[in-house]
Amino acid sequence: MRTFLIIALTLSLLTVGAFFYLSYSEGHSYGARKDDQRFEVNQGENIFSLSQRLENSGLIASRFTFMWYLARTGKTHFLVAGTYSLNGSLTVTEIAFMITEGKVIPRDIKITFPEGWTLSKMAERLTANGLPGKEFLAQAEKPLPEWRAQFDFLASLPAGTSLEGYLFPDTYFFAPEATAENIITALLTNFGKKWESIAKQSNENGGAFDPKRIHSVVTLASIIEEEGRTKEERDMISDIFRKRIVLGQPLQSDATVNYILGTTRLQPTLKDTEIVSPYNTYQNKGLPPGPISNPGLVSLHAALFPKSNPYYYFLVDINTGETFYATTFEEHLKNRTLHGL
């Protein structure tokens, strides 16, 4: 009888000890691997194989602690299949919570295209994120004929023209298997929504907007995007450029020269401004054949709604970034001398 009591007491102590040890380990034990790992929970997987794989991956110290926690909390059948970002710095409780609540890695790829980016820069970002950047660039430079029918704003797009200017800069989420056509369609759809909101304002302020003007507006907006920094500057510059066009003066936009050369100089050299190209607004009057970048909403709005002002010239101090305006060419030359430009 005494032996039986000793055995029973020993088993009770071991059970209590195991209970407290496993309960303590739930929130105080860690795996050996501290770097983030992509860990896949398979569809229909049971806790035995899952806990073994977690232990083998160095994400948890003991598979028994993991199984104990799931059993104690009644979550053995709540495993959510998917890909997770896990590391050994997480406790068993934290890992179990993520796996049973489905805190998976977002499947879609997040891509942000800043305002003023060209098609080639967009393509580079897509490629860097595992998406078909090369195919994207090829299709954007030679648009599919059906896009003209699908998107009204492309009706005025000259034959042989790329989609430069019409792929709206924004943050997008693309599936890993997204095609170039899928991506371009998403960007064009977004442009359509933004343009509709601007055109609506035009209608409210004085009549229907002429769809044939869209290409000219987008082209001007792309130059304004590169020439101005703030909304105020872009609204002012828009009016200055419009007046130059009416008077038959060259726009003399440094941004168009940079576009031709593929550079980002704050002030092109005299030799740069002499390059032969239809996009060179130092040598050619009026707007270039098409946009030089993909402008954002502020620049599109500025191109359509300029802020009236008395100026005909402006320049930007390459050291301070400050913009200086002038009403006459003499004042403009004075500003250039004053600021060493």
VEXTILUM-711860 format. One record per residue (C-alpha): residue in three letters; x, y, z. Coordinates in steps of 0.5 Angstrom, whole numbers, padded with zeros to 4 digits, always signed. Each point is the difference from the previous one (the first is absolute). Layout:
BEGIN
ALAXYZ/...
//
This chain:
BEGIN
MET+0000+0000+0000/ARG+0006+0005+0002/THR+0003-0002-0007/PHE-0006+0002-0004/LEU-0001+0007+0004/ILE+0007+0001-0002/ILE-0001-0001-0007/ALA-0006+0004+0000/LEU+0003+0006+0003/THR+0006-0001-0004/LEU-0005+0000-0007/SER-0004+0006+0003/LEU+0006+0004+0001/LEU+0003-0001-0007/THR-0007+0001-0003/VAL+0000+0007+0004/GLY+0007+0001-0001/ALA-0001-0001-0008/PHE-0006+0004+0000/PHE+0003+0006+0003/TYR+0006-0001-0004/LEU-0004+0000-0007/SER-0004+0006+0003/TYR+0006+0004+0001/SER+0004-0002-0006/GLU-0006+0002-0004/GLY+0002+0008+0001/HIS+0007-0001+0002/SER+0003-0005-0005/TYR+0003+0002-0007/GLY+0003-0003-0006/ALA+0007+0000-0002/ARG-0001+0004-0007/LYS-0001+0007+0001/ASP+0000+0002-0007/ASP-0007+0001-0004/GLN-0002-0007-0003/ARG-0005-0001-0005/PHE-0004-0006+0003/GLU-0006-0003-0004/VAL-0005-0004+0004/ASN-0003-0005-0005/GLN-0008-0001-0001/GLY-0002-0005+0004/GLU+0006-0001+0004/ASN-0001-0003+0007/ILE+0004+0003+0007/PHE+0005-0006+0000/SER+0003+0001-0007/LEU+0000+0008+0001/SER+0003+0000+0007/GLN+0005-0004-0002/ARG+0002+0004-0006/LEU+0000+0006+0004/GLU+0005-0003+0005/ASN+0004-0002-0006/SER+0000+0007-0003/GLY+0003+0002+0007/LEU-0006+0005+0001/ILE-0002-0004+0006/ALA+0004-0003+0006/SER-0005-0006+0001/ARG-0006-0003-0004/PHE-0003-0002+0006/THR-0001+0007+0003/PHE-0003+0002-0007/MET-0005-0006+0000/TRP-0002+0001+0007/TYR-0002+0007-0001/LEU-0004-0002-0006/ALA-0003-0005+0004/ARG-0001+0004+0007/THR-0003+0005-0004/GLY-0005-0004-0005/LYS+0003+0002-0006/THR+0003-0006-0003/HIS-0005+0000-0006/PHE+0001+0008-0001/LEU+0006+0000-0004/VAL+0000+0004-0006/ALA+0004-0002-0006/GLY+0004+0006-0004/THR+0007+0003+0000/TYR+0003+0003+0007/SER+0006+0004+0002/LEU+0002-0003+0006/ASN+0007+0001+0004/GLY+0002-0004+0007/SER-0001+0007+0004/LEU-0007-0001+0000/THR-0003-0005+0006/VAL-0004-0006-0001/THR-0006+0004+0001/GLU+0001+0005-0005/ILE+0002-0005-0005/ALA-0007-0004+0001/PHE-0004+0007+0000/MET+0003+0002-0007/ILE-0001-0007-0003/THR-0007-0001+0003/GLU-0002+0007-0001/GLY+0002+0000-0008/LYS+0005+0005+0001/VAL+0003-0002-0007/ILE+0005+0004-0004/PRO-0004+0004-0005/ARG+0000-0003-0007/ASP+0000+0006-0004/ILE+0006+0004-0002/LYS+0000+0007+0003/ILE+0002+0005-0006/THR+0001+0007+0001/PHE+0001+0005-0006/PRO+0002+0007+0002/GLU-0003+0006-0004/GLY+0004+0002-0006/TRP+0003-0007-0001/THR+0001-0002-0007/LEU-0002-0007-0003/SER+0007-0002+0000/LYS+0001+0001+0007/MET-0007-0003+0002/ALA+0003-0006-0004/GLU+0006-0001+0004/ARG-0004+0000+0006/LEU-0005-0005-0002/THR+0006-0004-0002/ALA+0004+0001+0007/ASN-0007-0003+0003/GLY+0000-0006-0004/LEU-0005+0002-0005/PRO+0000+0001-0008/GLY+0003+0006+0000/LYS+0003-0001-0007/GLU-0006-0002-0003/PHE-0004+0006+0003/LEU+0005+0005-0003/ALA-0001-0004-0007/GLN-0008+0001+0001/ALA+0000+0007+0002/GLU+0005+0002-0005/LYS-0005-0003-0006/PRO-0007+0000+0004/LEU-0005-0006-0002/PRO-0005+0003-0005/GLU-0006-0002+0005/TRP+0002+0005+0005/ARG-0002+0005-0004/ALA-0007-0002-0001/GLN+0000-0002+0008/PHE+0003+0007+0002/ASP-0004+0006-0002/PHE+0006+0004+0002/LEU+0005-0003-0005/ALA-0005+0002-0006/SER+0005+0006-0001/LEU+0006-0004+0000/PRO+0004+0001-0006/ALA+0002-0006-0004/GLY+0006-0003+0002/THR+0001+0003+0006/SER+0001-0004+0007/LEU-0004+0001+0006/GLU+0005+0004+0003/GLY-0004+0005+0005/TYR-0006-0004+0000/LEU+0002-0006+0005/PHE-0002+0004+0007/PRO+0006+0000+0005/ASP-0003-0003+0007/THR+0001-0006+0004/TYR-0003-0007-0003/PHE+0000-0007+0003/PHE+0001-0005-0006/ALA-0001-0008+0000/PRO+0007-0003-0001/GLU-0003-0003-0006/ALA-0002+0007-0003/THR+0001+0001-0007/ALA+0003+0006-0003/GLU-0007+0001-0003/ASN-0003-0001+0007/ILE+0004+0006+0003/ILE-0001+0005-0006/THR-0007-0001+0000/ALA+0000+0001+0008/LEU+0004+0007-0001/LEU-0004+0002-0006/THR-0007-0001+0004/ASN+0003+0004+0006/PHE+0002+0005-0005/GLY-0007+0000-0003/LYS-0003+0001+0007/LYS+0005+0006+0002/TRP-0002+0003-0007/GLU-0007+0000+0001/SER+0000+0004+0006/ILE+0004+0005-0003/ALA-0004+0000-0006/LYS-0006+0001+0004/GLN+0003+0006+0003/SER+0001+0003-0007/ASN-0007-0001-0001/GLU-0003+0003+0006/ASN+0005+0006-0001/GLY-0003+0002-0008/GLY-0002-0006-0004/ALA+0002-0006-0003/PHE+0007-0002+0000/ASP+0002-0002-0007/PRO+0003-0007+0000/LYS+0005+0002-0006/ARG+0004+0004+0005/ILE+0002-0005+0005/HIS+0006-0002-0004/SER+0002+0007+0000/VAL-0002+0001+0008/VAL+0004-0006+0002/THR+0006+0002-0004/LEU+0000+0007+0003/ALA-0001-0004+0007/SER+0006-0004-0001/ILE+0004+0006-0001/ILE-0003+0004+0006/GLU+0002-0006+0004/GLU+0007+0000-0001/GLU+0001+0008+0001/GLY-0004+0001+0006/ARG+0000-0003+0007/THR-0006+0003+0004/LYS-0007+0001-0003/GLU+0001+0007+0000/GLU+0006+0000-0004/ARG-0004-0005-0005/ASP-0006+0005-0001/MET+0005+0006-0001/ILE+0004-0004-0005/SER-0006-0003-0004/ASP-0002+0007-0001/ILE+0007+0003-0002/PHE+0000-0006-0005/ARG-0007+0001-0003/LYS+0002+0007-0001/ARG+0006-0002-0004/ILE-0003-0004-0004/VAL-0005+0005-0002/LEU+0005+0005-0002/GLY+0004-0005-0004/GLN+0006+0000+0005/PRO+0004-0007+0001/LEU-0002-0003+0007/GLN+0008-0001+0001/SER-0002-0005+0006/ASP+0007-0003+0002/ALA-0005-0006+0002/THR-0001-0002-0007/VAL+0008+0000-0002/ASN+0001-0004+0006/TYR-0005-0005-0003/ILE+0003+0000-0006/LEU+0007-0002+0003/GLY-0003-0004+0005/THR+0004+0004+0006/THR-0003+0004+0006/ARG+0004+0006+0000/LEU-0002+0006+0003/GLN+0003+0005-0005/PRO+0001-0003-0007/THR+0006+0003-0004/LEU+0000+0004-0006/LYS+0002-0006-0004/ASP-0005-0004+0003/THR-0006+0005-0002/GLU+0003+0000-0007/ILE-0002-0008-0001/VAL-0004-0001-0006/SER-0007-0003+0002/PRO-0007+0001-0001/TYR+0000+0000+0008/ASN+0005+0006+0001/THR-0004+0005+0002/TYR+0006+0005-0001/GLN+0000-0001-0007/ASN-0007-0001-0002/LYS-0006+0004+0002/GLY-0007-0003+0003/LEU-0001-0006+0004/PRO+0005-0007-0002/PRO-0004-0005-0003/GLY-0002-0004+0006/PRO+0001+0000+0008/ILE+0007-0001+0003/SER-0002-0003+0006/ASN-0006-0003+0004/PRO-0003+0006+0003/GLY-0004+0000+0007/LEU-0007+0003+0001/VAL+0003+0007+0003/SER+0004+0001-0007/LEU-0006-0002-0004/HIS-0004+0004+0004/ALA+0005+0006-0001/ALA+0000-0001-0008/LEU-0008+0001+0000/PHE-0001+0005+0005/PRO+0007+0005+0000/LYS+0000+0005+0005/SER+0000+0007-0004/ASN+0006+0004+0001/PRO+0004+0006-0003/TYR+0007-0004-0001/TYR+0003-0003-0007/TYR+0006-0003+0003/PHE+0002-0004+0006/LEU+0007-0003+0002/VAL+0002-0005+0006/ASP+0006+0002+0005/ILE+0003-0007-0001/ASN+0003+0001+0007/THR-0006+0002+0004/GLY-0005-0003-0004/GLU-0004+0007+0000/THR-0004+0002-0006/PHE+0001+0007-0003/TYR-0005+0004-0005/ALA+0001+0005-0005/THR-0005+0004-0004/THR+0005+0002-0005/PHE+0006-0003-0003/GLU+0005+0005+0003/GLU-0003-0001+0007/HIS+0001-0008-0002/LEU+0007+0002-0002/LYS+0001+0004+0007/ASN-0002-0006+0004/ARG+0005-0005-0004/THR+0005+0005+0002/LEU-0002+0001+0007/HIS+0000-0007+0001/GLY+0006-0003-0004/LEU-0004-0003-0005/
//
